[in-house]
């Protein structure tokens, strides 16, 4: 694996800022792992996440999805539970689901959604779900009375983005098997969304750097100001 990674890096100009399409075509054209790797974007923003007014967080509907089927757990009861099941939720429950997570270590899901009334149940799971980034939150649209719609959106490619403590956004924009047009469209959807939510206090350059990589491959530096071509 180390040899392959070295060979891949030799095909990349480490000092150059590539245009997004050029970078994506280069990365997807490299010999890689035997599985269909994800294509990842890492955006270093000129923000201080310790300040509440510079916390960059939200959700985004990628035009072409991520290529990954996301497993959704829903905390709901009654009619809301039925709507979640019909929308394609992978597991639905309330106290019973909380017990499975708490007592049996059940974590076979990628996203957790809850109706507002279920937060009394979900709140007890904070120490389990919180560190894994799975705690439902109104800001990400995962605490909502419209759980059916939330499940449908997540299954169609709605993703959450959140700046980490170093000011970096990490996001997946597709699979290596995607054609360049789909990856480029997803890349600009993410970049334009981050520009839209630029915190007002941030002065000067907002995008410090952008890099694109695959799961097992090298990264390529991208010109943050480059437009579509």
BELURQUI-V862872 format. One record per backbone hydrogen bond with DSSP energy under -0.5 kcal/mol. NH is the residue of the N-H (numbers start at 1). CO is the residue of the C=O. E is the energy in kcal/mol with one decimal. If there is no record, write none. Layout:
BEGIN
NH | CO | E
NH | CO | E
END
This chain:
BEGIN
5 | 1 | -2.4
6 | 2 | -2.1
7 | 3 | -2.2
8 | 4 | -2.2
9 | 5 | -2.4
10 | 6 | -1.5
11 | 8 | -1.5
12 | 9 | -1.7
14 | 12 | -0.9
16 | 13 | -1.3
18 | 16 | -0.7
18 | 221 | -2.7
23 | 19 | -2.7
24 | 20 | -2.5
25 | 21 | -2.7
26 | 22 | -2.0
27 | 23 | -2.5
28 | 24 | -2.4
29 | 25 | -0.9
30 | 27 | -1.1
37 | 35 | -1.2
39 | 174 | -2.8
40 | 38 | -0.6
40 | 213 | -3.3
41 | 171 | -3.4
42 | 211 | -2.8
43 | 41 | -0.5
43 | 169 | -2.7
44 | 42 | -0.6
44 | 209 | -2.8
45 | 43 | -0.8
45 | 167 | -3.1
46 | 206 | -2.9
47 | 45 | -1.9
49 | 47 | -0.6
51 | 48 | -2.4
52 | 50 | -0.5
54 | 51 | -2.3
55 | 52 | -1.1
56 | 54 | -0.7
57 | 55 | -0.7
58 | 161 | -2.2
60 | 159 | -2.7
62 | 60 | -0.8
62 | 157 | -1.7
65 | 62 | -1.3
70 | 68 | -0.7
73 | 111 | -2.8
74 | 91 | -2.6
75 | 113 | -3.0
76 | 74 | -0.8
76 | 93 | -1.8
80 | 77 | -1.1
81 | 77 | -0.7
82 | 78 | -1.9
83 | 79 | -2.4
84 | 80 | -2.1
85 | 81 | -2.2
86 | 82 | -2.4
87 | 83 | -1.7
88 | 84 | -0.5
88 | 85 | -1.1
89 | 84 | -2.4
90 | 72 | -1.8
91 | 72 | -1.6
93 | 74 | -2.3
98 | 94 | -2.4
99 | 95 | -2.2
100 | 96 | -1.8
101 | 97 | -2.1
102 | 98 | -2.7
103 | 99 | -3.2
104 | 99 | -0.7
104 | 100 | -1.4
105 | 101 | -0.6
106 | 100 | -1.9
109 | 107 | -2.1
110 | 71 | -2.8
111 | 71 | -1.9
113 | 73 | -2.9
114 | 142 | -2.8
115 | 75 | -1.9
118 | 115 | -1.6
119 | 116 | -1.5
120 | 117 | -0.7
121 | 118 | -1.2
122 | 118 | -2.6
123 | 119 | -2.3
124 | 121 | -1.1
125 | 122 | -2.5
126 | 123 | -1.3
128 | 125 | -1.3
129 | 125 | -3.1
130 | 126 | -2.1
132 | 129 | -0.6
133 | 130 | -2.0
134 | 129 | -2.6
135 | 129 | -0.6
140 | 137 | -1.0
141 | 138 | -1.2
142 | 137 | -1.9
143 | 137 | -0.7
144 | 114 | -2.1
144 | 142 | -0.5
147 | 145 | -1.0
150 | 146 | -2.0
151 | 147 | -2.6
152 | 148 | -2.2
153 | 149 | -2.6
154 | 150 | -2.3
155 | 151 | -2.5
156 | 152 | -1.6
157 | 153 | -0.8
157 | 154 | -0.8
158 | 153 | -2.4
159 | 60 | -3.3
161 | 58 | -2.7
163 | 56 | -2.4
164 | 168 | -2.4
167 | 164 | -2.1
169 | 43 | -2.8
170 | 168 | -0.5
171 | 41 | -2.7
171 | 169 | -0.5
173 | 39 | -2.7
174 | 39 | -0.6
176 | 37 | -3.0
178 | 175 | -1.8
183 | 179 | -1.8
184 | 180 | -2.9
185 | 181 | -2.2
186 | 182 | -2.0
187 | 183 | -2.7
188 | 184 | -2.4
189 | 185 | -1.7
190 | 186 | -2.0
191 | 187 | -2.8
192 | 188 | -2.8
193 | 189 | -1.6
194 | 190 | -2.4
195 | 191 | -1.9
196 | 192 | -2.1
197 | 193 | -1.7
198 | 195 | -1.4
202 | 199 | -1.4
208 | 44 | -2.4
208 | 206 | -0.9
209 | 44 | -1.4
210 | 222 | -0.6
211 | 42 | -2.0
212 | 220 | -2.4
213 | 40 | -2.4
214 | 218 | -0.7
215 | 38 | -1.4
217 | 214 | -0.6
220 | 212 | -2.8
222 | 210 | -2.9
223 | 18 | -2.6
224 | 222 | -0.7
226 | 223 | -1.3
END
